[in-house]
Amino acid sequence: MRDQAGAADAIAAAIALDPRNAIRLGKLHQRLAGPAGHGSAGAVVQNESDAHGTGFPRRVFVGGCHRFFLPSAAFRRRILAAGSSRDADLLVGFPVPQPPYHDDRGRIETGTDPVTITFPAPRISTADDELQHLKESFAAQAKAFHGDSNPDRRTRGDRLHRLGEMVKANRQRIIEAVASDFGTRAAEEIRLTEIAASLAQIDYARKNLRRWMRPRRRSTSIWFLPGSGRVICQPLGVVGVMAPWNLPFNLALAPAVAAIAAGNRVIIKMSEAAPATGELTRAIVRERMDETELSVVLGAADVAQAFADLPWNHLLFTGSTSVGRKVALAAARNLVPVTLELGGKSPVIVDRDFPIEEAAKRVAWGKAFNAGQICVAPDYAFVPREKVHDFAQAFLAQGRRYFPGGIMDDAYTSIIDERGVSRLEGLLGAARQMGAEVLSLGEMTDVSRRSRKIPLSLVIDPPRDSSIMTNEIFGPLLVVLGYDKIDEAIAFIRSRENPLGLYYFGHDKATRGRILSETLSGGVAINDVMLQYLQVDLPFGGVGASGIGRYHGTEGFDTFSHHRAVFTQRGPLGVTGLKFLYPPYGAIGKRLISMMGG
């Protein structure tokens, strides 16, 4: 090893800067460990580099099979910043695969002692690189759209097909990338929300593309017969998609699918908080799609600002309400139409006729999924006052069944970053100080803190003006509020900003009807939570503070289409009733105008 001591110092410094890096290294060691009884041999894992810097190993080999390790770009930068040489090595021990493996991703040299495995390091792009890439991609897509402004169904279908094949061919890489960004996230969650949900959107669009593209006939007023009216859907042009970090792959791809089905060109801005997913998404998109069809941009806030400032034909943003307002203001300067998928505090109402244990089980699943880092996750629950204790005990018991290893269970998702951990701890601490009862699945420890794992927790009846009641939680904390009459729950929900989701557990049709008619939210699930988002034929979007516009299904195609009104005049020998309305106005014309209500 050329610089083993220097590399060790650099890695120690990187861990000091961000404890999450220790977890990444630990996981890498676990992957490199051989099966019981299998001897390990020393090996050097090193990174090739170029003038732009180095990276951490992207691929490791165990027993002849390959697995992926995708740390964040920030980790790689920290290793550089810590003073490591640009070709620093990391000494590890693992079984040497036989026979030697060679490909364009790396090479194994068995003639050295110890065995050397070399991995090409990806180039780490700078903000200037990304801004230039954004500028060039936008210009290229605008030019391509002018050359083919209304692609036919076969072209659109081919683009969607290639997207689907891209997802299918990279399932494991997507799982590894998303898990790397979070630190810990269950592969099953990623398969469901990032992969299966994305493929469902693609398949549904391909199956319905012919129907969506067909001209839509409209009725014609009797006064203008025998003319006819129809609506044709045409592409808007170049569409921008600003994706969030919480479902980083699906919430980038799903709106892009709708926009591509509508015939548009698309550029996606990936979230800087999920760099491994962003880098992978760009790589696999480039393998399947032309840059003028679909392009991916990375980068932080400066790139996001430049992205929002462009004169898009439509701009979709998914994220917080505060940032959404800034995006809308930037878009308004260019009169860009926007779709804003925001969030809010999605309430749950549990009626007295619904089994409390079953309600608790379903709500606990929704709150624990991705550690509550989902825009439609339940935020607070109204429960009959006499059943609050039973609900709380059933909720926590279900949490223990979901995660037998406690908060350190591999299936329990980490909070995305330290800022998120601090924010959630602040919400809990403020609620306790104001007298609220807090019940948790476990206690925070130094280990769980370093892993960024917040216990699944209930906050019982906090003051209505507490921070946990006025801010979207976006984490594994659920507020439980007792009620005596259902009217209290409805009145409270109506007094707050419109949420993205609303969940009612009950069998009474009259009460269900009241809740649907007297409240307003982006979507609703009856007797479950969050599943409205996974329905490909239901629109997804908010209302008021929770968002503007919608996509998924037919509504997604319509959002990214211009609905062009076309009136066709007909008449034998060029004679139409409208000619009686030409000036100078005679008796017949005046009579017709009177009959029309004028």
Summary of the structure (lengths in Angstrom):
residues: 598
radius of gyration: 28.1
end to end distance: 91.2
largest distance: 105.6
contacts: 2007
relative contact order: 0.10
helix: 46%
strand: 20%
